[in-house]
Amino acid sequence: MVLRLIWRIVVTLSLFTLALCAAIDVVAMIIGSERVWPWVNNMPDLARIPFGCLGAFTAIGGLALWIGMMLDCVLLSGLSWFSKLKWLLLMVVFNILGAFIYYFRVFTKHGLATPVV
């Protein structure tokens, strides 16, 4: 149960980070990058700390999610061996993106009766 909560937090914060980066890029396109990027480059160090922490959490959490979803695929899911092979291959080839796809397509559909390590 605790691992499910951790995976949900990792996925939510990772998607939030991607949305934040996309929003900054959209603002840069609308306003003009020559007006936005100097502000980003000249940001005070204290204002950069939350962005750095969010990026570090996304990187470490994404790696943990990737490994956790591969372990779930191999050990805990009730899939056939061919489905496990396809999902594992998807996660090996596409790394964190494959883990996100597995999370939303398979992991969230598991019942809570599935034992969690």
TORPA-4810 file (N, C-alpha, C, O; in nm, 3 decimals):
<nodes>
NODE_1_0.082_-0.118_0.000_0.000_0.000_0.000_0.087_0.126_0.000_0.055_0.225_-0.066_M
NODE_2_0.197_0.120_0.075_0.285_0.236_0.082_0.354_0.259_-0.053_0.370_0.374_-0.095_V
NODE_3_0.395_0.150_-0.120_0.458_0.166_-0.251_0.364_0.227_-0.353_0.406_0.307_-0.436_L
NODE_4_0.237_0.189_-0.348_0.140_0.249_-0.441_0.132_0.400_-0.420_0.122_0.475_-0.516_R
NODE_5_0.136_0.444_-0.295_0.133_0.587_-0.265_0.260_0.654_-0.316_0.253_0.764_-0.372_L
NODE_6_0.374_0.591_-0.299_0.501_0.647_-0.348_0.498_0.660_-0.499_0.537_0.763_-0.554_I
NODE_7_0.451_0.554_-0.569_0.445_0.561_-0.715_0.350_0.670_-0.760_0.379_0.741_-0.857_W
NODE_8_0.237_0.686_-0.691_0.142_0.792_-0.727_0.204_0.931_-0.710_0.183_1.019_-0.793_R
NODE_9_0.280_0.950_-0.603_0.347_1.079_-0.580_0.452_1.105_-0.687_0.462_1.216_-0.739_I
NODE_10_0.530_1.003_-0.720_0.634_1.019_-0.823_0.571_1.054_-0.957_0.618_1.145_-1.025_V
NODE_11_0.465_0.983_-0.995_0.401_1.011_-1.123_0.341_1.151_-1.124_0.354_1.223_-1.223_V
NODE_12_0.275_1.189_-1.016_0.213_1.322_-1.010_0.317_1.433_-1.019_0.299_1.528_-1.094_T
NODE_13_0.425_1.422_-0.943_0.527_1.527_-0.947_0.603_1.528_-1.080_0.644_1.634_-1.127_L
NODE_14_0.622_1.413_-1.139_0.688_1.409_-1.270_0.602_1.475_-1.376_0.652_1.552_-1.458_S
NODE_15_0.474_1.446_-1.375_0.384_1.510_-1.470_0.373_1.660_-1.444_0.361_1.739_-1.538_L
NODE_16_0.377_1.700_-1.317_0.376_1.843_-1.284_0.501_1.912_-1.338_0.493_2.023_-1.390_F
NODE_17_0.616_1.846_-1.325_0.740_1.904_-1.377_0.735_1.920_-1.528_0.776_2.023_-1.582_T
NODE_18_0.685_1.818_-1.597_0.671_1.827_-1.743_0.575_1.939_-1.782_0.600_2.012_-1.878_L
NODE_19_0.465_1.953_-1.709_0.369_2.059_-1.738_0.430_2.197_-1.712_0.405_2.291_-1.788_A
NODE_20_0.509_2.210_-1.607_0.574_2.337_-1.576_0.673_2.375_-1.686_0.679_2.491_-1.728_L
NODE_21_0.751_2.279_-1.732_0.845_2.306_-1.842_0.771_2.344_-1.970_0.813_2.435_-2.041_C
NODE_22_0.662_2.276_-1.998_0.583_2.309_-2.116_0.521_2.448_-2.103_0.516_2.522_-2.202_A
NODE_23_0.475_2.485_-1.984_0.417_2.617_-1.964_0.521_2.727_-1.984_0.491_2.831_-2.043_A
NODE_24_0.642_2.706_-1.935_0.749_2.804_-1.955_0.780_2.819_-2.103_0.802_2.930_-2.152_I
NODE_25_0.782_2.707_-2.175_0.808_2.713_-2.319_0.696_2.786_-2.394_0.723_2.861_-2.487_D
NODE_26_0.570_2.764_-2.354_0.458_2.833_-2.419_0.465_2.982_-2.391_0.443_3.062_-2.482_V
NODE_27_0.495_3.020_-2.268_0.509_3.163_-2.235_0.623_3.224_-2.315_0.612_3.337_-2.362_V
NODE_28_0.731_3.149_-2.331_0.845_3.199_-2.410_0.805_3.217_-2.556_0.852_3.311_-2.621_A
NODE_29_0.721_3.129_-2.608_0.677_3.143_-2.747_0.583_3.262_-2.763_0.590_3.334_-2.863_M
NODE_30_0.494_3.283_-2.666_0.397_3.392_-2.676_0.463_3.528_-2.655_0.445_3.619_-2.735_I
NODE_31_0.540_3.541_-2.549_0.602_3.669_-2.517_0.724_3.694_-2.604_0.753_3.807_-2.642_I
NODE_32_0.794_3.589_-2.634_0.918_3.602_-2.709_1.032_3.554_-2.622_1.045_3.597_-2.507_G
NODE_33_1.112_3.467_-2.675_1.217_3.407_-2.593_1.323_3.507_-2.551_1.389_3.489_-2.449_S
NODE_34_1.340_3.614_-2.629_1.442_3.713_-2.591_1.403_3.790_-2.466_1.489_3.853_-2.404_E
NODE_35_1.274_3.787_-2.427_1.231_3.854_-2.304_1.221_3.758_-2.186_1.232_3.801_-2.071_R
NODE_36_1.201_3.628_-2.212_1.182_3.532_-2.103_1.315_3.473_-2.055_1.340_3.469_-1.935_V
NODE_37_1.400_3.428_-2.147_1.521_3.357_-2.107_1.620_3.443_-2.029_1.685_3.389_-1.940_W
NODE_38_1.635_3.572_-2.056_1.723_3.650_-1.966_1.673_3.651_-1.821_1.752_3.650_-1.728_P
NODE_39_1.540_3.652_-1.804_1.484_3.648_-1.669_1.517_3.513_-1.604_1.553_3.508_-1.487_W
NODE_40_1.503_3.405_-1.681_1.533_3.272_-1.626_1.682_3.259_-1.595_1.719_3.204_-1.491_V
NODE_41_1.767_3.310_-1.683_1.911_3.299_-1.660_1.959_3.388_-1.546_2.060_3.356_-1.483_N
NODE_42_1.891_3.499_-1.518_1.932_3.591_-1.412_1.852_3.572_-1.284_1.851_3.660_-1.198_N
NODE_43_1.784_3.460_-1.270_1.703_3.432_-1.152_1.795_3.420_-1.030_1.902_3.361_-1.039_M
NODE_44_1.753_3.475_-0.915_1.835_3.462_-0.794_1.851_3.315_-0.753_1.767_3.231_-0.784_P
NODE_45_1.960_3.287_-0.685_1.990_3.148_-0.646_1.883_3.088_-0.557_1.850_2.970_-0.571_D
NODE_46_1.827_3.167_-0.465_1.723_3.113_-0.377_1.597_3.075_-0.454_1.525_2.984_-0.413_L
NODE_47_1.570_3.142_-0.565_1.454_3.107_-0.646_1.480_2.982_-0.731_1.385_2.917_-0.775_A
NODE_48_1.605_2.948_-0.753_1.639_2.829_-0.832_1.632_2.700_-0.750_1.619_2.592_-0.807_R
NODE_49_1.640_2.710_-0.619_1.643_2.591_-0.533_1.518_2.504_-0.550_1.532_2.383_-0.566_I
NODE_50_1.396_2.560_-0.547_1.279_2.473_-0.566_1.278_2.403_-0.702_1.239_2.287_-0.712_P
NODE_51_1.320_2.473_-0.807_1.324_2.412_-0.939_1.428_2.300_-0.943_1.404_2.196_-1.006_F
NODE_52_1.541_2.320_-0.879_1.644_2.217_-0.873_1.597_2.095_-0.795_1.622_1.981_-0.835_G
NODE_53_1.530_2.119_-0.682_1.478_2.007_-0.603_1.372_1.930_-0.680_1.369_1.807_-0.675_C
NODE_54_1.285_2.001_-0.751_1.182_1.936_-0.830_1.244_1.854_-0.942_1.198_1.743_-0.970_L
NODE_55_1.346_1.906_-1.006_1.414_1.832_-1.111_1.487_1.710_-1.057_1.484_1.603_-1.119_G
NODE_56_1.553_1.724_-0.943_1.624_1.611_-0.883_1.526_1.503_-0.840_1.551_1.384_-0.860_A
NODE_57_1.414_1.543_-0.780_1.314_1.445_-0.739_1.257_1.373_-0.861_1.235_1.252_-0.856_F
NODE_58_1.234_1.446_-0.969_1.181_1.383_-1.090_1.281_1.283_-1.147_1.241_1.175_-1.190_T
NODE_59_1.408_1.316_-1.147_1.509_1.224_-1.201_1.522_1.099_-1.114_1.520_0.987_-1.166_A
NODE_60_1.536_1.116_-0.984_1.552_1.002_-0.895_1.422_0.922_-0.885_1.424_0.799_-0.888_I
NODE_61_1.311_0.993_-0.874_1.182_0.925_-0.868_1.148_0.853_-0.997_1.089_0.745_-0.994_G
NODE_62_1.184_0.911_-1.110_1.160_0.845_-1.238_1.240_0.718_-1.252_1.190_0.618_-1.304_G
NODE_63_1.363_0.719_-1.205_1.445_0.598_-1.207_1.384_0.491_-1.115_1.378_0.374_-1.151_L
NODE_64_1.341_0.532_-0.997_1.278_0.437_-0.904_1.147_0.383_-0.962_1.117_0.265_-0.947_A
NODE_65_1.071_0.469_-1.027_0.946_0.425_-1.091_0.976_0.324_-1.201_0.906_0.223_-1.213_L
NODE_66_1.077_0.350_-1.281_1.113_0.261_-1.391_1.149_0.122_-1.337_1.100_0.021_-1.387_W
NODE_67_1.235_0.118_-1.235_1.275_-0.010_-1.177_1.157_-0.077_-1.109_1.138_-0.198_-1.122_I
NODE_68_1.077_0.001_-1.037_0.961_-0.056_-0.968_0.857_-0.113_-1.062_0.799_-0.217_-1.034_G
NODE_69_0.833_-0.046_-1.173_0.735_-0.097_-1.269_0.787_-0.222_-1.340_0.709_-0.311_-1.374_M
NODE_70_0.918_-0.229_-1.363_0.973_-0.352_-1.422_0.960_-0.468_-1.323_0.924_-0.579_-1.363_M
NODE_71_0.988_-0.444_-1.196_0.973_-0.548_-1.095_0.828_-0.590_-1.081_0.798_-0.709_-1.069_L
NODE_72_0.736_-0.494_-1.084_0.594_-0.527_-1.076_0.552_-0.611_-1.195_0.476_-0.706_-1.180_D
NODE_73_0.601_-0.576_-1.312_0.567_-0.650_-1.432_0.613_-0.795_-1.422_0.538_-0.887_-1.456_C
NODE_74_0.734_-0.816_-1.377_0.790_-0.950_-1.374_0.737_-1.032_-1.256_0.704_-1.150_-1.273_V
NODE_75_0.728_-0.971_-1.138_0.699_-1.048_-1.017_0.553_-1.048_-0.974_0.502_-1.151_-0.930_L
NODE_76_0.485_-0.935_-0.985_0.354_-0.924_-0.920_0.234_-0.925_-1.014_0.124_-0.960_-0.971_L
NODE_77_0.252_-0.890_-1.137_0.136_-0.882_-1.225_0.091_-1.022_-1.265_0.171_-1.115_-1.273_S
NODE_78_-0.036_-1.035_-1.289_-0.091_-1.164_-1.328_-0.098_-1.179_-1.479_-0.188_-1.244_-1.531_G
NODE_79_-0.004_-1.120_-1.549_-0.004_-1.125_-1.695_0.057_-1.255_-1.745_0.130_-1.323_-1.673_L
NODE_80_0.026_-1.288_-1.870_0.088_-1.404_-1.932_0.235_-1.373_-1.959_0.276_-1.257_-1.957_S
NODE_81_0.313_-1.477_-1.984_0.456_-1.454_-2.006_0.481_-1.370_-2.130_0.577_-1.292_-2.133_W
NODE_82_0.396_-1.384_-2.232_0.414_-1.305_-2.353_0.384_-1.157_-2.327_0.455_-1.069_-2.376_F
NODE_83_0.280_-1.130_-2.249_0.248_-0.991_-2.214_0.358_-0.931_-2.127_0.395_-0.815_-2.143_S
NODE_84_0.409_-1.011_-2.034_0.520_-0.963_-1.950_0.641_-0.928_-2.036_0.707_-0.827_-2.013_K
NODE_85_0.669_-1.013_-2.134_0.783_-0.989_-2.222_0.763_-0.861_-2.302_0.856_-0.782_-2.318_L
NODE_86_0.642_-0.839_-2.353_0.613_-0.716_-2.430_0.627_-0.592_-2.344_0.689_-0.494_-2.385_K
NODE_87_0.570_-0.597_-2.223_0.578_-0.480_-2.134_0.722_-0.454_-2.091_0.766_-0.340_-2.086_W
NODE_88_0.793_-0.560_-2.060_0.932_-0.544_-2.017_1.017_-0.487_-2.131_1.101_-0.401_-2.108_L
NODE_89_0.994_-0.534_-2.251_1.066_-0.482_-2.367_1.033_-0.334_-2.389_1.121_-0.254_-2.420_L
NODE_90_0.905_-0.298_-2.372_0.865_-0.157_-2.386_0.937_-0.071_-2.283_0.983_0.039_-2.314_L
NODE_91_0.946_-0.121_-2.159_1.010_-0.041_-2.054_1.161_-0.034_-2.071_1.222_0.066_-2.034_M
NODE_92_1.222_-0.138_-2.125_1.366_-0.135_-2.148_1.399_-0.038_-2.261_1.497_0.036_-2.253_V
NODE_93_1.319_-0.039_-2.367_1.347_0.045_-2.483_1.314_0.191_-2.454_1.392_0.280_-2.488_V
NODE_94_1.198_0.217_-2.393_1.154_0.355_-2.374_1.173_0.409_-2.233_1.126_0.518_-2.202_F
NODE_95_1.240_0.334_-2.147_1.277_0.376_-2.012_1.160_0.433_-1.933_1.060_0.365_-1.913_N
NODE_96_1.172_0.557_-1.890_1.072_0.617_-1.801_0.939_0.636_-1.872_0.834_0.622_-1.810_I
NODE_97_0.941_0.667_-2.001_0.815_0.679_-2.075_0.742_0.545_-2.076_0.620_0.542_-2.059_L
NODE_98_0.813_0.436_-2.095_0.752_0.303_-2.088_0.696_0.273_-1.950_0.592_0.209_-1.938_G
NODE_99_0.766_0.319_-1.846_0.717_0.299_-1.709_0.589_0.377_-1.685_0.498_0.328_-1.619_A
NODE_100_0.581_0.500_-1.738_0.457_0.577_-1.728_0.342_0.506_-1.798_0.231_0.498_-1.744_F
NODE_101_0.367_0.456_-1.918_0.263_0.386_-1.993_0.218_0.261_-1.916_0.098_0.236_-1.904_I
NODE_102_0.313_0.184_-1.864_0.278_0.065_-1.785_0.200_0.105_-1.661_0.103_0.038_-1.625_Y
NODE_103_0.240_0.214_-1.596_0.171_0.258_-1.475_0.024_0.286_-1.503_-0.064_0.241_-1.429_Y
NODE_104_-0.004_0.359_-1.610_-0.142_0.398_-1.638_-0.223_0.285_-1.703_-0.344_0.279_-1.684_F
NODE_105_-0.159_0.196_-1.779_-0.232_0.091_-1.849_-0.250_-0.036_-1.765_-0.354_-0.102_-1.777_R
NODE_106_-0.153_-0.071_-1.682_-0.158_-0.198_-1.610_-0.160_-0.178_-1.459_-0.247_-0.232_-1.391_V
NODE_107_-0.066_-0.102_-1.407_-0.048_-0.092_-1.261_-0.170_-0.036_-1.191_-0.208_-0.085_-1.084_F
NODE_108_-0.233_0.066_-1.248_-0.351_0.124_-1.183_-0.472_0.033_-1.190_-0.568_0.052_-1.116_T
NODE_109_-0.469_-0.067_-1.277_-0.581_-0.160_-1.290_-0.570_-0.277_-1.193_-0.666_-0.351_-1.175_K
NODE_110_-0.452_-0.296_-1.129_-0.434_-0.404_-1.032_-0.533_-0.385_-0.918_-0.564_-0.273_-0.878_H
NODE_111_-0.581_-0.495_-0.867_-0.662_-0.489_-0.746_-0.570_-0.473_-0.625_-0.451_-0.500_-0.634_G
NODE_112_-0.625_-0.429_-0.515_-0.543_-0.416_-0.395_-0.512_-0.550_-0.332_-0.437_-0.557_-0.235_L
NODE_113_-0.569_-0.657_-0.386_-0.537_-0.790_-0.336_-0.398_-0.834_-0.378_-0.343_-0.929_-0.322_A
NODE_114_-0.341_-0.764_-0.477_-0.207_-0.798_-0.523_-0.106_-0.763_-0.414_-0.107_-0.650_-0.365_T
NODE_115_-0.021_-0.856_-0.374_0.076_-0.825_-0.267_0.177_-0.721_-0.315_0.225_-0.725_-0.428_P
NODE_116_0.207_-0.629_-0.227_0.303_-0.524_-0.258_0.426_-0.545_-0.174_0.417_-0.563_-0.053_V
NODE_117_0.542_-0.544_-0.238_0.669_-0.567_-0.167_0.707_-0.444_-0.091_0.811_-0.442_-0.024_V
</nodes>
